[in-house]
Amino acid sequence: MRRVSVIESAWRILQHVSLAASLNQTPLLVGPTGTGKSAAVKWLAAYNGVAHLTVSMKPTIGREELVGA
């Protein structure tokens, strides 16, 4: 894995997401496009050697898209 530098505020977010996952909770990341939400989760999953699933939220998303038909 490539070495990266993580700023303190980003590290705190990664710690919170990691804690939620360890408690079998689903973290919800909300923020503007391009702020690194998906990248942070992908990095954390790769770092821990686990698979991840990204769901792009939009105003018209339906129940079927979130939980299946």
C-alpha positions as CSV (number, residue, x, y, z in Angstrom):
1,M,0.0,0.0,0.0
2,R,1.2,3.5,-0.8
3,R,2.2,5.7,2.1
4,V,0.0,8.7,2.6
5,S,-0.1,11.7,4.8
6,V,-3.4,12.3,6.7
7,I,-4.2,15.6,8.3
8,E,-5.5,15.5,11.9
9,S,-9.1,16.4,11.1
10,A,-9.3,13.7,8.4
11,W,-7.7,11.2,10.8
12,R,-10.4,11.9,13.3
13,I,-13.1,11.3,10.7
14,L,-11.4,8.0,9.7
15,Q,-11.3,7.0,13.4
16,H,-15.0,7.7,13.8
17,V,-15.9,5.7,10.7
18,S,-13.7,2.9,11.8
19,L,-15.2,2.8,15.3
20,A,-18.8,2.8,13.8
21,A,-17.8,-0.1,11.6
22,S,-16.2,-2.0,14.5
23,L,-19.5,-1.6,16.4
24,N,-21.4,-3.0,13.4
25,Q,-23.0,0.4,12.8
26,T,-23.3,1.9,9.3
27,P,-21.6,5.3,9.1
28,L,-23.3,8.0,7.0
29,L,-21.0,10.6,5.5
30,V,-22.7,13.7,4.3
31,G,-21.1,16.7,2.6
32,P,-20.5,18.5,-0.7
33,T,-19.3,16.8,-3.8
34,G,-15.5,16.5,-4.0
35,T,-14.7,16.7,-0.3
36,G,-13.2,13.2,-0.2
37,K,-16.0,11.1,1.5
38,S,-15.8,8.2,-0.9
39,A,-12.0,8.4,-1.1
40,A,-11.7,8.2,2.7
41,V,-13.9,5.1,2.9
42,K,-12.1,3.4,0.0
43,W,-8.8,4.1,1.7
44,L,-10.0,2.9,5.1
45,A,-11.4,-0.3,3.6
46,A,-8.2,-1.0,1.6
47,Y,-6.1,-0.3,4.7
48,N,-8.1,-2.9,6.7
49,G,-8.3,-5.4,3.8
50,V,-12.1,-5.4,3.6
51,A,-14.6,-4.8,0.8
52,H,-16.7,-1.7,0.7
53,L,-19.9,-0.6,-1.0
54,T,-20.5,3.0,-2.2
55,V,-24.0,4.2,-2.6
56,S,-24.4,7.6,-4.4
57,M,-27.3,9.4,-2.8
58,K,-29.6,11.6,-4.7
59,P,-32.9,13.3,-4.0
60,T,-34.8,10.8,-6.1
61,I,-33.3,7.6,-4.7
62,G,-35.8,4.9,-4.0
63,R,-36.2,2.2,-1.4
64,E,-35.4,-0.4,-4.0
65,E,-32.0,1.1,-4.7
66,L,-31.1,1.1,-1.1
67,V,-32.4,-2.3,0.1
68,G,-33.3,-4.1,-3.1
69,A,-36.5,-5.0,-4.7
